[in-house]
Amino acid sequence: MKKTELARAVRETDTARRDFLRQSIAIALPAALVGVAGPAFAAGAVSGATVSNYTLPSRQRGSTVRSVRDYGAAGDGVANDTAAFQAAIDSLPSAGGTIEVPAGTYRINAVTGVKLRSYMHLKLASGAKLQAMTNSAERYNILYVNKVRDVEISGGQISGDRGSHTGTTGEWGHGIFVRGSSNVTIRDLRVANCWGDGLVVAAADMWQAPPVGSKNVVIANIVSTNNRRQAISIGYVNDLKIYDSEFSDSNGATPQCGVDIEPENGNIAYKVLFQNCVVKGNARYGMLLYKGSQGVTIRDCIVEDNGSCGIVTRNAVATYIVDSTIRNNSATGLFIQEGTRNCQVSQNTFYGNYHRLGTVTREPFQMSGWSSRIERDILMQGAMSDIRITTNFYR
């Protein structure tokens, strides 16, 4: 989706809802989310027609600047540039620095991958593209951020090999994999066509005790699209903020969701914020908040045109869905399932959901609570507790 289209889509939200927000003194937050759901950031740092109200955090690194071209990267779409990228990164001093990637197409052996280190910025020019070389592997990571800190990745494009992949098994070919790392920023880039997920933010040593979770991660102004499994998978993490991003058109390998929050090995994904994002066109759910999801906020987002439900919660704790538009999904707009606790749904707009059963025409209305009148938009099933559906808007 182009930025102008995103801005227009956000503005489509009902005037009635905006009036309601202006007249409200405050929104009653779930107890577990006080001080979490509404961060007070300064002026927006991402360019575009519509941006969220935030400032990107600074990451610690040295002043050294090097170019991958100085270490042999050709960027001609023919040469294998993996070793040149790694050599440039490994050449940084202990204080770190910036690795610049000029415009060009850089073929990367994703099975080997490019391993980032602490205190560095991988800075891609707008015309730079990292292209995974054709492979048959079940697993790969084009960029690998493993047990490091203070890392930034920005600009350009990252593309997997799903169009030429020669294997038939596996679902773990990822564009960017953040494992057990802290103070990470990923911004202003496009990730597409991966054999698995566009992005993963999760734990390192996930099957050991104790695993090392990722923390203090910010993702801003990215598009993750046409990946085979998920646009983004979120595992064991503490404090993940995602702004102004699109997660779309996941298809080919289950679960096929735009967003899948599913922490590994009994851990939790704690304090996760989606703000002003678009989640659309995914083959199954738009967003899956599964066991271990805790303190997830979905604010001012658009969740639309997904192949099943828009948003699903199951065994999720302290979920807050506010001021968002959930529309035109093939099945239920919001499906609150077994084990969900402390969930609030406030001031959202719903329409056109469960259209696989046919179109329903109705006059716009607002209501608080639940009735069968809105079961295409909000459905609850199984044992759950403290579910608060306050005023929402329907048309």
C-alpha angles and dihedrals in degrees: 000000000000117000092246089053091048091052092049092048092052091051091054091077112118118279087222091061092050090049090051091051093049091051094047117094094202142341117246104241125206107261093246091056102052106131091008111074100052111044114187104228127171128242117330118273100195118082122232144089094288125028136165122248102260145105121228112243120245118247123211117248142134127260099250113123123195135169126224087224090067088060097052105275109150101190089201098124090246110068124074102246098179097104092047092054092049093047091053092050094046090051093066116109121246090270090059126215143184129316111201122208112197122209115293142088113280117194111217128194095229093191087065093031130186111280116210122210135211122285098022142121119210099204115192120192115236089255095049120109129185107207121193112230115238111273142157098224124133089216135036141145121203090196118022121196103182125172095330135120141221099027128156128189118186144166137009130045138299118200130186128209102249091126093057103022110140098200126083102200136068132043103216106095101127136185098212123007117191110191125180093334133137137210095022127161124191115181149154099016145109125234118189148152099028123160088231127004130348091221136006126190110185147118132303118228085019096171095047130080115278104015119203111242126206118247142184097021124163125193117185137173098355133141118212110183145157094015117153101235113013139347088222133358119198122199134160103355139142117207111002119171122190121187138180095352139137126224109185152154100012108173143152109048128051131290089029093186130150091225125016117184105188116142118212129246099002096308127127140245100221129191102002119170129194112187128178093348132147120222111183149146097018116153094236128007124358092215129006116194102188137174112320094030106133129170097004118166124193107191131175093346134143117226110182149148097014121158094242130000124355098221127004126189121192123169087346120149128209101003121173121192112181142162093357135132117233110183149151097010117156093236133018116338094222120012112190107195143185118319098015111147134182098009124162125191113189140168097348127144119231129185144140094025126149088025090158084082092053135272122301120202117205140157115256114266142161128221143167120229129010136296136157087265089079102034092118088058102036124020128175125198134172134007113332139144142213097017110167118191105180127172114335133163128238135188 
